[in-house]
């Protein structure tokens, strides 16, 4: 089997794999998630990049996902 064929087979999902079900969260949890997104996603909101650092940066998408997951998990 050629490398190209192997790569193509790895990129295609098996036919029996379904989509992950969406999480059902309560209205209260949805409000909490929205509050976190609004607070940490504000235009210009920045935090130090590490402890005692003067360099500042906005939260990354991955960090926002972590915060939201902590509320829902």
CHARMM internal coordinates of N, CA and C (Angstrom, degrees):
IC EDIT
DIST 1 N 1 CA 1.4505
DIST 1 CA 1 C 1.5285
ANGL 1 N 1 CA 1 C 107.74
DIST 1 C 2 N 1.3180
ANGL 1 CA 1 C 2 N 116.60
DIHE 1 N 1 CA 1 C 2 N 135.63
DIST 2 N 2 CA 1.4632
ANGL 1 C 2 N 2 CA 120.87
DIHE 1 CA 1 C 2 N 2 CA -177.99
DIST 2 CA 2 C 1.5263
ANGL 2 N 2 CA 2 C 110.36
DIHE 1 C 2 N 2 CA 2 C -77.87
DIST 2 C 3 N 1.3205
ANGL 2 CA 2 C 3 N 115.08
DIHE 2 N 2 CA 2 C 3 N 160.26
DIST 3 N 3 CA 1.4592
ANGL 2 C 3 N 3 CA 121.33
DIHE 2 CA 2 C 3 N 3 CA 178.54
DIST 3 CA 3 C 1.5209
ANGL 3 N 3 CA 3 C 110.95
DIHE 2 C 3 N 3 CA 3 C -61.19
DIST 3 C 4 N 1.3188
ANGL 3 CA 3 C 4 N 116.71
DIHE 3 N 3 CA 3 C 4 N -40.86
DIST 4 N 4 CA 1.4575
ANGL 3 C 4 N 4 CA 121.40
DIHE 3 CA 3 C 4 N 4 CA -179.95
DIST 4 CA 4 C 1.5277
ANGL 4 N 4 CA 4 C 111.13
DIHE 3 C 4 N 4 CA 4 C -60.66
DIST 4 C 5 N 1.3219
ANGL 4 CA 4 C 5 N 117.01
DIHE 4 N 4 CA 4 C 5 N -43.49
DIST 5 N 5 CA 1.4639
ANGL 4 C 5 N 5 CA 121.78
DIHE 4 CA 4 C 5 N 5 CA 178.76
DIST 5 CA 5 C 1.5237
ANGL 5 N 5 CA 5 C 110.58
DIHE 4 C 5 N 5 CA 5 C -64.69
DIST 5 C 6 N 1.3134
ANGL 5 CA 5 C 6 N 117.73
DIHE 5 N 5 CA 5 C 6 N -40.96
DIST 6 N 6 CA 1.4626
ANGL 5 C 6 N 6 CA 122.27
DIHE 5 CA 5 C 6 N 6 CA 179.18
DIST 6 CA 6 C 1.5237
ANGL 6 N 6 CA 6 C 110.74
DIHE 5 C 6 N 6 CA 6 C -62.77
DIST 6 C 7 N 1.3291
ANGL 6 CA 6 C 7 N 115.99
DIHE 6 N 6 CA 6 C 7 N -45.50
DIST 7 N 7 CA 1.4686
ANGL 6 C 7 N 7 CA 120.25
DIHE 6 CA 6 C 7 N 7 CA 179.61
DIST 7 CA 7 C 1.5171
ANGL 7 N 7 CA 7 C 110.21
DIHE 6 C 7 N 7 CA 7 C -61.76
DIST 7 C 8 N 1.3232
ANGL 7 CA 7 C 8 N 118.10
DIHE 7 N 7 CA 7 C 8 N -44.63
DIST 8 N 8 CA 1.4573
ANGL 7 C 8 N 8 CA 121.66
DIHE 7 CA 7 C 8 N 8 CA 179.52
DIST 8 CA 8 C 1.5286
ANGL 8 N 8 CA 8 C 111.32
DIHE 7 C 8 N 8 CA 8 C -60.75
DIST 8 C 9 N 1.3221
ANGL 8 CA 8 C 9 N 117.58
DIHE 8 N 8 CA 8 C 9 N -40.15
DIST 9 N 9 CA 1.4677
ANGL 8 C 9 N 9 CA 121.28
DIHE 8 CA 8 C 9 N 9 CA 179.10
DIST 9 CA 9 C 1.5228
ANGL 9 N 9 CA 9 C 110.96
DIHE 8 C 9 N 9 CA 9 C -66.01
DIST 9 C 10 N 1.3338
ANGL 9 CA 9 C 10 N 117.81
DIHE 9 N 9 CA 9 C 10 N -35.46
DIST 10 N 10 CA 1.4594
ANGL 9 C 10 N 10 CA 121.35
DIHE 9 CA 9 C 10 N 10 CA -179.57
DIST 10 CA 10 C 1.5304
ANGL 10 N 10 CA 10 C 112.49
DIHE 9 C 10 N 10 CA 10 C -73.17
DIST 10 C 11 N 1.3126
ANGL 10 CA 10 C 11 N 117.12
DIHE 10 N 10 CA 10 C 11 N -25.65
DIST 11 N 11 CA 1.4594
ANGL 10 C 11 N 11 CA 121.10
DIHE 10 CA 10 C 11 N 11 CA -177.84
DIST 11 CA 11 C 1.5262
ANGL 11 N 11 CA 11 C 113.45
DIHE 10 C 11 N 11 CA 11 C -84.42
DIST 11 C 12 N 1.3150
ANGL 11 CA 11 C 12 N 117.36
DIHE 11 N 11 CA 11 C 12 N -12.70
DIST 12 N 12 CA 1.4610
ANGL 11 C 12 N 12 CA 121.48
DIHE 11 CA 11 C 12 N 12 CA -178.95
DIST 12 CA 12 C 1.5267
ANGL 12 N 12 CA 12 C 108.99
DIHE 11 C 12 N 12 CA 12 C -101.63
DIST 12 C 13 N 1.3318
ANGL 12 CA 12 C 13 N 115.85
DIHE 12 N 12 CA 12 C 13 N 128.52
DIST 13 N 13 CA 1.4639
ANGL 12 C 13 N 13 CA 120.21
DIHE 12 CA 12 C 13 N 13 CA 178.68
DIST 13 CA 13 C 1.5204
ANGL 13 N 13 CA 13 C 110.63
DIHE 12 C 13 N 13 CA 13 C -68.17
DIST 13 C 14 N 1.3144
ANGL 13 CA 13 C 14 N 117.18
DIHE 13 N 13 CA 13 C 14 N 145.20
DIST 14 N 14 CA 1.4614
ANGL 13 C 14 N 14 CA 119.83
DIHE 13 CA 13 C 14 N 14 CA 174.92
DIST 14 CA 14 C 1.5310
ANGL 14 N 14 CA 14 C 109.61
DIHE 13 C 14 N 14 CA 14 C -60.80
DIST 14 C 15 N 1.3343
ANGL 14 CA 14 C 15 N 118.29
DIHE 14 N 14 CA 14 C 15 N 150.11
DIST 15 N 15 CA 1.4625
ANGL 14 C 15 N 15 CA 120.57
DIHE 14 CA 14 C 15 N 15 CA -175.99
DIST 15 CA 15 C 1.5315
ANGL 15 N 15 CA 15 C 114.15
DIHE 14 C 15 N 15 CA 15 C -65.20
DIST 15 C 16 N 1.3168
ANGL 15 CA 15 C 16 N 119.27
DIHE 15 N 15 CA 15 C 16 N -22.05
DIST 16 N 16 CA 1.4721
ANGL 15 C 16 N 16 CA 120.78
DIHE 15 CA 15 C 16 N 16 CA -176.34
DIST 16 CA 16 C 1.5290
ANGL 16 N 16 CA 16 C 113.08
DIHE 15 C 16 N 16 CA 16 C -91.66
DIST 16 C 17 N 1.3335
ANGL 16 CA 16 C 17 N 117.84
DIHE 16 N 16 CA 16 C 17 N 5.35
DIST 17 N 17 CA 1.4678
ANGL 16 C 17 N 17 CA 120.37
DIHE 16 CA 16 C 17 N 17 CA -179.97
DIST 17 CA 17 C 1.5169
ANGL 17 N 17 CA 17 C 108.66
DIHE 16 C 17 N 17 CA 17 C -90.53
DIST 17 C 18 N 1.3232
ANGL 17 CA 17 C 18 N 116.28
DIHE 17 N 17 CA 17 C 18 N 121.34
DIST 18 N 18 CA 1.4577
ANGL 17 C 18 N 18 CA 121.23
DIHE 17 CA 17 C 18 N 18 CA 178.92
DIST 18 CA 18 C 1.5203
ANGL 18 N 18 CA 18 C 110.87
DIHE 17 C 18 N 18 CA 18 C -94.31
DIST 18 C 19 N 1.2968
ANGL 18 CA 18 C 19 N 115.77
DIHE 18 N 18 CA 18 C 19 N 174.99
DIST 19 N 19 CA 1.4526
ANGL 18 C 19 N 19 CA 120.47
DIHE 18 CA 18 C 19 N 19 CA 177.47
DIST 19 CA 19 C 1.5238
ANGL 19 N 19 CA 19 C 109.85
DIHE 18 C 19 N 19 CA 19 C -79.53
DIST 19 C 20 N 1.3247
ANGL 19 CA 19 C 20 N 114.87
DIHE 19 N 19 CA 19 C 20 N 150.79
DIST 20 N 20 CA 1.4597
ANGL 19 C 20 N 20 CA 120.02
DIHE 19 CA 19 C 20 N 20 CA 177.26
DIST 20 CA 20 C 1.5282
ANGL 20 N 20 CA 20 C 108.85
DIHE 19 C 20 N 20 CA 20 C -68.82
DIST 20 C 21 N 1.3198
ANGL 20 CA 20 C 21 N 117.54
DIHE 20 N 20 CA 20 C 21 N 137.23
DIST 21 N 21 CA 1.4661
ANGL 20 C 21 N 21 CA 118.88
DIHE 20 CA 20 C 21 N 21 CA 177.66
DIST 21 CA 21 C 1.5346
ANGL 21 N 21 CA 21 C 109.80
DIHE 20 C 21 N 21 CA 21 C -70.29
DIST 21 C 22 N 1.3208
ANGL 21 CA 21 C 22 N 115.81
DIHE 21 N 21 CA 21 C 22 N 146.68
DIST 22 N 22 CA 1.4535
ANGL 21 C 22 N 22 CA 120.67
DIHE 21 CA 21 C 22 N 22 CA 178.07
DIST 22 CA 22 C 1.5254
ANGL 22 N 22 CA 22 C 109.09
DIHE 21 C 22 N 22 CA 22 C -75.53
DIST 22 C 23 N 1.3131
ANGL 22 CA 22 C 23 N 115.09
DIHE 22 N 22 CA 22 C 23 N 142.93
DIST 23 N 23 CA 1.4666
ANGL 22 C 23 N 23 CA 119.86
DIHE 22 CA 22 C 23 N 23 CA 179.15
DIST 23 CA 23 C 1.5272
ANGL 23 N 23 CA 23 C 109.30
DIHE 22 C 23 N 23 CA 23 C -71.64
DIST 23 C 24 N 1.3010
ANGL 23 CA 23 C 24 N 115.54
DIHE 23 N 23 CA 23 C 24 N 137.66
DIST 24 N 24 CA 1.4528
ANGL 23 C 24 N 24 CA 120.64
DIHE 23 CA 23 C 24 N 24 CA 174.47
DIST 24 CA 24 C 1.5167
ANGL 24 N 24 CA 24 C 107.35
DIHE 23 C 24 N 24 CA 24 C -97.53
DIST 24 C 25 N 1.3333
ANGL 24 CA 24 C 25 N 116.17
DIHE 24 N 24 CA 24 C 25 N 113.23
DIST 25 N 25 CA 1.4551
ANGL 24 C 25 N 25 CA 118.81
DIHE 24 CA 24 C 25 N 25 CA -179.99
DIST 25 CA 25 C 1.5173
ANGL 25 N 25 CA 25 C 109.17
DIHE 24 C 25 N 25 CA 25 C -111.42
DIST 25 C 26 N 1.3040
ANGL 25 CA 25 C 26 N 115.12
DIHE 25 N 25 CA 25 C 26 N 153.58
DIST 26 N 26 CA 1.4598
ANGL 25 C 26 N 26 CA 119.90
DIHE 25 CA 25 C 26 N 26 CA -178.59
DIST 26 CA 26 C 1.5263
ANGL 26 N 26 CA 26 C 109.89
DIHE 25 C 26 N 26 CA 26 C -71.86
DIST 26 C 27 N 1.3080
ANGL 26 CA 26 C 27 N 115.04
DIHE 26 N 26 CA 26 C 27 N 164.99
DIST 27 N 27 CA 1.4682
ANGL 26 C 27 N 27 CA 120.59
DIHE 26 CA 26 C 27 N 27 CA 178.66
DIST 27 CA 27 C 1.5292
ANGL 27 N 27 CA 27 C 110.21
DIHE 26 C 27 N 27 CA 27 C -62.70
DIST 27 C 28 N 1.3258
ANGL 27 CA 27 C 28 N 116.62
DIHE 27 N 27 CA 27 C 28 N -37.32
DIST 28 N 28 CA 1.4666
ANGL 27 C 28 N 28 CA 121.19
DIHE 27 CA 27 C 28 N 28 CA 178.65
DIST 28 CA 28 C 1.5364
ANGL 28 N 28 CA 28 C 110.68
DIHE 27 C 28 N 28 CA 28 C -64.12
DIST 28 C 29 N 1.3391
ANGL 28 CA 28 C 29 N 116.66
DIHE 28 N 28 CA 28 C 29 N -43.67
DIST 29 N 29 CA 1.4641
ANGL 28 C 29 N 29 CA 120.22
DIHE 28 CA 28 C 29 N 29 CA 178.00
DIST 29 CA 29 C 1.5274
ANGL 29 N 29 CA 29 C 111.21
DIHE 28 C 29 N 29 CA 29 C -64.91
DIST 29 C 30 N 1.3318
ANGL 29 CA 29 C 30 N 116.87
DIHE 29 N 29 CA 29 C 30 N -38.80
DIST 30 N 30 CA 1.4602
ANGL 29 C 30 N 30 CA 120.74
DIHE 29 CA 29 C 30 N 30 CA 178.70
DIST 30 CA 30 C 1.5260
ANGL 30 N 30 CA 30 C 110.32
DIHE 29 C 30 N 30 CA 30 C -62.50
DIST 30 C 31 N 1.3265
ANGL 30 CA 30 C 31 N 116.88
DIHE 30 N 30 CA 30 C 31 N -38.34
DIST 31 N 31 CA 1.4691
ANGL 30 C 31 N 31 CA 120.82
DIHE 30 CA 30 C 31 N 31 CA 177.62
DIST 31 CA 31 C 1.5243
ANGL 31 N 31 CA 31 C 110.62
DIHE 30 C 31 N 31 CA 31 C -65.44
DIST 31 C 32 N 1.3488
ANGL 31 CA 31 C 32 N 116.66
DIHE 31 N 31 CA 31 C 32 N -39.60
DIST 32 N 32 CA 1.4613
ANGL 31 C 32 N 32 CA 120.49
DIHE 31 CA 31 C 32 N 32 CA 178.70
DIST 32 CA 32 C 1.5287
ANGL 32 N 32 CA 32 C 111.13
DIHE 31 C 32 N 32 CA 32 C -64.32
DIST 32 C 33 N 1.3265
ANGL 32 CA 32 C 33 N 116.06
DIHE 32 N 32 CA 32 C 33 N -43.56
DIST 33 N 33 CA 1.4641
ANGL 32 C 33 N 33 CA 120.78
DIHE 32 CA 32 C 33 N 33 CA 179.24
DIST 33 CA 33 C 1.5285
ANGL 33 N 33 CA 33 C 109.65
DIHE 32 C 33 N 33 CA 33 C -61.30
DIST 33 C 34 N 1.3200
ANGL 33 CA 33 C 34 N 116.34
DIHE 33 N 33 CA 33 C 34 N -44.44
DIST 34 N 34 CA 1.4710
ANGL 33 C 34 N 34 CA 120.59
DIHE 33 CA 33 C 34 N 34 CA 179.46
DIST 34 CA 34 C 1.5256
ANGL 34 N 34 CA 34 C 110.63
DIHE 33 C 34 N 34 CA 34 C -62.11
DIST 34 C 35 N 1.3340
ANGL 34 CA 34 C 35 N 117.73
DIHE 34 N 34 CA 34 C 35 N -40.81
DIST 35 N 35 CA 1.4666
ANGL 34 C 35 N 35 CA 121.09
DIHE 34 CA 34 C 35 N 35 CA 178.91
DIST 35 CA 35 C 1.5238
ANGL 35 N 35 CA 35 C 111.24
DIHE 34 C 35 N 35 CA 35 C -63.02
DIST 35 C 36 N 1.3278
ANGL 35 CA 35 C 36 N 117.07
DIHE 35 N 35 CA 35 C 36 N -42.31
DIST 36 N 36 CA 1.4738
ANGL 35 C 36 N 36 CA 121.03
DIHE 35 CA 35 C 36 N 36 CA 178.63
DIST 36 CA 36 C 1.5214
ANGL 36 N 36 CA 36 C 109.97
DIHE 35 C 36 N 36 CA 36 C -64.16
DIST 36 C 37 N 1.3416
ANGL 36 CA 36 C 37 N 116.59
DIHE 36 N 36 CA 36 C 37 N -46.27
DIST 37 N 37 CA 1.4626
ANGL 36 C 37 N 37 CA 120.36
DIHE 36 CA 36 C 37 N 37 CA -179.90
DIST 37 CA 37 C 1.5278
ANGL 37 N 37 CA 37 C 111.09
DIHE 36 C 37 N 37 CA 37 C -60.84
DIST 37 C 38 N 1.3307
ANGL 37 CA 37 C 38 N 116.89
DIHE 37 N 37 CA 37 C 38 N -42.00
DIST 38 N 38 CA 1.4613
ANGL 37 C 38 N 38 CA 120.42
DIHE 37 CA 37 C 38 N 38 CA -179.72
DIST 38 CA 38 C 1.5258
ANGL 38 N 38 CA 38 C 111.39
DIHE 37 C 38 N 38 CA 38 C -67.30
DIST 38 C 39 N 1.3213
ANGL 38 CA 38 C 39 N 117.35
DIHE 38 N 38 CA 38 C 39 N -41.60
DIST 39 N 39 CA 1.4678
ANGL 38 C 39 N 39 CA 120.78
DIHE 38 CA 38 C 39 N 39 CA -178.47
DIST 39 CA 39 C 1.5290
ANGL 39 N 39 CA 39 C 111.78
DIHE 38 C 39 N 39 CA 39 C -68.22
DIST 39 C 40 N 1.3244
ANGL 39 CA 39 C 40 N 116.52
DIHE 39 N 39 CA 39 C 40 N -55.65
DIST 40 N 40 CA 1.4614
ANGL 39 C 40 N 40 CA 120.57
DIHE 39 CA 39 C 40 N 40 CA -175.07
DIST 40 CA 40 C 1.5282
ANGL 40 N 40 CA 40 C 112.98
DIHE 39 C 40 N 40 CA 40 C -79.50
DIST 40 C 41 N 1.3290
ANGL 40 CA 40 C 41 N 117.67
DIHE 40 N 40 CA 40 C 41 N -16.82
DIST 41 N 41 CA 1.4533
ANGL 40 C 41 N 41 CA 120.97
DIHE 40 CA 40 C 41 N 41 CA -179.40
DIST 41 CA 41 C 1.5208
ANGL 41 N 41 CA 41 C 113.80
DIHE 40 C 41 N 41 CA 41 C -97.73
DIST 41 C 42 N 1.3455
ANGL 41 CA 41 C 42 N 116.91
DIHE 41 N 41 CA 41 C 42 N 6.06
DIST 42 N 42 CA 1.4642
ANGL 41 C 42 N 42 CA 120.52
DIHE 41 CA 41 C 42 N 42 CA -179.95
DIST 42 CA 42 C 1.5210
ANGL 42 N 42 CA 42 C 110.90
DIHE 41 C 42 N 42 CA 42 C -57.99
DIST 42 C 43 N 1.3225
ANGL 42 CA 42 C 43 N 114.78
DIHE 42 N 42 CA 42 C 43 N 145.77
DIST 43 N 43 CA 1.4633
ANGL 42 C 43 N 43 CA 121.09
DIHE 42 CA 42 C 43 N 43 CA 175.83
DIST 43 CA 43 C 1.5263
ANGL 43 N 43 CA 43 C 108.77
DIHE 42 C 43 N 43 CA 43 C -58.09
DIST 43 C 44 N 1.3130
ANGL 43 CA 43 C 44 N 116.43
DIHE 43 N 43 CA 43 C 44 N 124.75
DIST 44 N 44 CA 1.4578
ANGL 43 C 44 N 44 CA 121.34
DIHE 43 CA 43 C 44 N 44 CA 177.14
DIST 44 CA 44 C 1.5189
ANGL 44 N 44 CA 44 C 115.08
DIHE 43 C 44 N 44 CA 44 C 85.47
DIST 44 C 45 N 1.3430
ANGL 44 CA 44 C 45 N 118.60
DIHE 44 N 44 CA 44 C 45 N -0.77
DIST 45 N 45 CA 1.4664
ANGL 44 C 45 N 45 CA 120.20
DIHE 44 CA 44 C 45 N 45 CA 179.36
DIST 45 CA 45 C 1.5255
ANGL 45 N 45 CA 45 C 108.91
DIHE 44 C 45 N 45 CA 45 C -70.87
DIST 45 C 46 N 1.3195
ANGL 45 CA 45 C 46 N 116.68
DIHE 45 N 45 CA 45 C 46 N 123.64
DIST 46 N 46 CA 1.4576
ANGL 45 C 46 N 46 CA 120.81
DIHE 45 CA 45 C 46 N 46 CA -179.06
DIST 46 CA 46 C 1.5218
ANGL 46 N 46 CA 46 C 110.17
DIHE 45 C 46 N 46 CA 46 C -139.57
DIST 46 C 47 N 1.3268
ANGL 46 CA 46 C 47 N 114.44
DIHE 46 N 46 CA 46 C 47 N 153.80
DIST 47 N 47 CA 1.4613
ANGL 46 C 47 N 47 CA 123.19
DIHE 46 CA 46 C 47 N 47 CA 177.78
DIST 47 CA 47 C 1.5204
ANGL 47 N 47 CA 47 C 108.37
DIHE 46 C 47 N 47 CA 47 C -129.12
DIST 47 C 48 N 1.3354
ANGL 47 CA 47 C 48 N 117.83
DIHE 47 N 47 CA 47 C 48 N 157.96
DIST 48 N 48 CA 1.4646
ANGL 47 C 48 N 48 CA 119.35
DIHE 47 CA 47 C 48 N 48 CA 174.25
DIST 48 CA 48 C 1.5344
ANGL 48 N 48 CA 48 C 109.74
DIHE 47 C 48 N 48 CA 48 C -60.24
DIST 48 C 49 N 1.3254
ANGL 48 CA 48 C 49 N 117.18
DIHE 48 N 48 CA 48 C 49 N 143.91
DIST 49 N 49 CA 1.4599
ANGL 48 C 49 N 49 CA 120.85
DIHE 48 CA 48 C 49 N 49 CA -178.04
DIST 49 CA 49 C 1.5231
ANGL 49 N 49 CA 49 C 112.19
DIHE 48 C 49 N 49 CA 49 C -72.41
DIST 49 C 50 N 1.3225
ANGL 49 CA 49 C 50 N 117.50
DIHE 49 N 49 CA 49 C 50 N -21.32
DIST 50 N 50 CA 1.4629
ANGL 49 C 50 N 50 CA 121.78
DIHE 49 CA 49 C 50 N 50 CA 174.07
DIST 50 CA 50 C 1.5251
ANGL 50 N 50 CA 50 C 107.65
DIHE 49 C 50 N 50 CA 50 C -159.27
DIST 50 C 51 N 1.3031
ANGL 50 CA 50 C 51 N 116.25
DIHE 50 N 50 CA 50 C 51 N 170.67
DIST 51 N 51 CA 1.4591
ANGL 50 C 51 N 51 CA 121.12
DIHE 50 CA 50 C 51 N 51 CA -177.20
DIST 51 CA 51 C 1.5265
ANGL 51 N 51 CA 51 C 110.73
DIHE 50 C 51 N 51 CA 51 C -59.23
DIST 51 C 52 N 1.3206
ANGL 51 CA 51 C 52 N 116.87
DIHE 51 N 51 CA 51 C 52 N 135.42
DIST 52 N 52 CA 1.4659
ANGL 51 C 52 N 52 CA 124.72
DIHE 51 CA 51 C 52 N 52 CA 179.14
DIST 52 CA 52 C 1.5271
ANGL 52 N 52 CA 52 C 113.41
DIHE 51 C 52 N 52 CA 52 C 62.52
DIST 52 C 53 N 1.3205
ANGL 52 CA 52 C 53 N 118.15
DIHE 52 N 52 CA 52 C 53 N 21.64
DIST 53 N 53 CA 1.4637
ANGL 52 C 53 N 53 CA 121.14
DIHE 52 CA 52 C 53 N 53 CA 179.57
DIST 53 CA 53 C 1.5207
ANGL 53 N 53 CA 53 C 110.07
DIHE 52 C 53 N 53 CA 53 C -93.58
DIST 53 C 54 N 1.3174
ANGL 53 CA 53 C 54 N 115.85
DIHE 53 N 53 CA 53 C 54 N 151.69
DIST 54 N 54 CA 1.4572
ANGL 53 C 54 N 54 CA 120.19
DIHE 53 CA 53 C 54 N 54 CA 174.99
DIST 54 CA 54 C 1.5295
ANGL 54 N 54 CA 54 C 110.95
DIHE 53 C 54 N 54 CA 54 C -95.90
DIST 54 C 55 N 1.3393
ANGL 54 CA 54 C 55 N 116.71
DIHE 54 N 54 CA 54 C 55 N -20.76
DIST 55 N 55 CA 1.4623
ANGL 54 C 55 N 55 CA 121.03
DIHE 54 CA 54 C 55 N 55 CA 178.19
DIST 55 CA 55 C 1.5328
ANGL 55 N 55 CA 55 C 109.15
DIHE 54 C 55 N 55 CA 55 C -70.96
DIST 55 C 56 N 1.3284
ANGL 55 CA 55 C 56 N 115.57
DIHE 55 N 55 CA 55 C 56 N 134.16
DIST 56 N 56 CA 1.4539
ANGL 55 C 56 N 56 CA 121.34
DIHE 55 CA 55 C 56 N 56 CA -177.68
DIST 56 CA 56 C 1.5285
ANGL 56 N 56 CA 56 C 109.75
DIHE 55 C 56 N 56 CA 56 C -117.00
DIST 56 C 57 N 1.3379
ANGL 56 CA 56 C 57 N 116.40
DIHE 56 N 56 CA 56 C 57 N 152.80
DIST 57 N 57 CA 1.4624
ANGL 56 C 57 N 57 CA 121.33
DIHE 56 CA 56 C 57 N 57 CA 177.69
DIST 57 CA 57 C 1.5232
ANGL 57 N 57 CA 57 C 109.55
DIHE 56 C 57 N 57 CA 57 C -153.72
DIST 57 C 58 N 1.3250
ANGL 57 CA 57 C 58 N 115.16
DIHE 57 N 57 CA 57 C 58 N 153.44
DIST 58 N 58 CA 1.4663
ANGL 57 C 58 N 58 CA 120.84
DIHE 57 CA 57 C 58 N 58 CA 174.39
DIST 58 CA 58 C 1.5181
ANGL 58 N 58 CA 58 C 108.37
DIHE 57 C 58 N 58 CA 58 C -74.21
DIST 58 C 59 N 1.3342
ANGL 58 CA 58 C 59 N 115.86
DIHE 58 N 58 CA 58 C 59 N 160.59
DIST 59 N 59 CA 1.4582
ANGL 58 C 59 N 59 CA 119.46
DIHE 58 CA 58 C 59 N 59 CA 175.75
DIST 59 CA 59 C 1.5230
ANGL 59 N 59 CA 59 C 109.36
DIHE 58 C 59 N 59 CA 59 C -67.44
DIST 59 C 60 N 1.3173
ANGL 59 CA 59 C 60 N 115.75
DIHE 59 N 59 CA 59 C 60 N 142.99
DIST 60 N 60 CA 1.4586
ANGL 59 C 60 N 60 CA 120.09
DIHE 59 CA 59 C 60 N 60 CA 176.23
DIST 60 CA 60 C 1.5283
ANGL 60 N 60 CA 60 C 109.07
DIHE 59 C 60 N 60 CA 60 C -80.83
DIST 60 C 61 N 1.3079
ANGL 60 CA 60 C 61 N 116.21
DIHE 60 N 60 CA 60 C 61 N 167.66
DIST 61 N 61 CA 1.4670
ANGL 60 C 61 N 61 CA 120.65
DIHE 60 CA 60 C 61 N 61 CA 177.22
DIST 61 CA 61 C 1.5338
ANGL 61 N 61 CA 61 C 110.07
DIHE 60 C 61 N 61 CA 61 C -59.72
DIST 61 C 62 N 1.3158
ANGL 61 CA 61 C 62 N 116.29
DIHE 61 N 61 CA 61 C 62 N -39.12
DIST 62 N 62 CA 1.4708
ANGL 61 C 62 N 62 CA 120.43
DIHE 61 CA 61 C 62 N 62 CA 179.81
DIST 62 CA 62 C 1.5334
ANGL 62 N 62 CA 62 C 111.01
DIHE 61 C 62 N 62 CA 62 C -64.12
DIST 62 C 63 N 1.3241
ANGL 62 CA 62 C 63 N 117.36
DIHE 62 N 62 CA 62 C 63 N -41.42
DIST 63 N 63 CA 1.4643
ANGL 62 C 63 N 63 CA 120.45
DIHE 62 CA 62 C 63 N 63 CA 178.37
DIST 63 CA 63 C 1.5266
ANGL 63 N 63 CA 63 C 111.27
DIHE 62 C 63 N 63 CA 63 C -65.44
DIST 63 C 64 N 1.3387
ANGL 63 CA 63 C 64 N 116.77
DIHE 63 N 63 CA 63 C 64 N -38.45
DIST 64 N 64 CA 1.4699
ANGL 63 C 64 N 64 CA 120.20
DIHE 63 CA 63 C 64 N 64 CA 176.87
DIST 64 CA 64 C 1.5216
ANGL 64 N 64 CA 64 C 110.21
DIHE 63 C 64 N 64 CA 64 C -64.27
DIST 64 C 65 N 1.3354
ANGL 64 CA 64 C 65 N 116.80
DIHE 64 N 64 CA 64 C 65 N -40.93
DIST 65 N 65 CA 1.4666
ANGL 64 C 65 N 65 CA 119.87
DIHE 64 CA 64 C 65 N 65 CA 178.31
DIST 65 CA 65 C 1.5252
ANGL 65 N 65 CA 65 C 110.28
DIHE 64 C 65 N 65 CA 65 C -61.90
DIST 65 C 66 N 1.3268
ANGL 65 CA 65 C 66 N 117.09
DIHE 65 N 65 CA 65 C 66 N -38.85
DIST 66 N 66 CA 1.4618
ANGL 65 C 66 N 66 CA 121.41
DIHE 65 CA 65 C 66 N 66 CA 178.80
DIST 66 CA 66 C 1.5255
ANGL 66 N 66 CA 66 C 110.27
DIHE 65 C 66 N 66 CA 66 C -63.08
DIST 66 C 67 N 1.3230
ANGL 66 CA 66 C 67 N 117.26
DIHE 66 N 66 CA 66 C 67 N -45.76
DIST 67 N 67 CA 1.4675
ANGL 66 C 67 N 67 CA 120.37
DIHE 66 CA 66 C 67 N 67 CA 179.35
DIST 67 CA 67 C 1.5251
ANGL 67 N 67 CA 67 C 111.57
DIHE 66 C 67 N 67 CA 67 C -60.16
DIST 67 C 68 N 1.3131
ANGL 67 CA 67 C 68 N 116.30
DIHE 67 N 67 CA 67 C 68 N -46.14
DIST 68 N 68 CA 1.4590
ANGL 67 C 68 N 68 CA 120.45
DIHE 67 CA 67 C 68 N 68 CA -179.58
DIST 68 CA 68 C 1.5225
ANGL 68 N 68 CA 68 C 110.00
DIHE 67 C 68 N 68 CA 68 C -64.65
DIST 68 C 69 N 1.3164
ANGL 68 CA 68 C 69 N 117.51
DIHE 68 N 68 CA 68 C 69 N -41.36
DIST 69 N 69 CA 1.4670
ANGL 68 C 69 N 69 CA 121.00
DIHE 68 CA 68 C 69 N 69 CA 178.61
DIST 69 CA 69 C 1.5257
ANGL 69 N 69 CA 69 C 110.65
DIHE 68 C 69 N 69 CA 69 C -61.69
DIST 69 C 70 N 1.3104
ANGL 69 CA 69 C 70 N 117.85
DIHE 69 N 69 CA 69 C 70 N -38.43
DIST 70 N 70 CA 1.4583
ANGL 69 C 70 N 70 CA 120.63
DIHE 69 CA 69 C 70 N 70 CA -179.88
DIST 70 CA 70 C 1.5235
ANGL 70 N 70 CA 70 C 111.07
DIHE 69 C 70 N 70 CA 70 C -63.32
DIST 70 C 71 N 1.3175
ANGL 70 CA 70 C 71 N 117.26
DIHE 70 N 70 CA 70 C 71 N -30.11
DIST 71 N 71 CA 1.4587
ANGL 70 C 71 N 71 CA 120.35
DIHE 70 CA 70 C 71 N 71 CA 177.22
DIST 71 CA 71 C 1.5232
ANGL 71 N 71 CA 71 C 111.49
DIHE 70 C 71 N 71 CA 71 C -74.59
DIST 71 C 72 N 1.3320
ANGL 71 CA 71 C 72 N 116.63
DIHE 71 N 71 CA 71 C 72 N -34.32
DIST 72 N 72 CA 1.4622
ANGL 71 C 72 N 72 CA 121.23
DIHE 71 CA 71 C 72 N 72 CA -173.67
DIST 72 CA 72 C 1.5217
ANGL 72 N 72 CA 72 C 114.29
DIHE 71 C 72 N 72 CA 72 C -95.53
DIST 72 C 73 N 1.3226
ANGL 72 CA 72 C 73 N 118.66
DIHE 72 N 72 CA 72 C 73 N -15.50
DIST 73 N 73 CA 1.4638
ANGL 72 C 73 N 73 CA 120.29
DIHE 72 CA 72 C 73 N 73 CA -173.60
DIST 73 CA 73 C 1.5104
ANGL 73 N 73 CA 73 C 111.82
DIHE 72 C 73 N 73 CA 73 C -90.93
END
COOR INIT
IC SEED 1 N 1 CA 1 C
IC BUILD
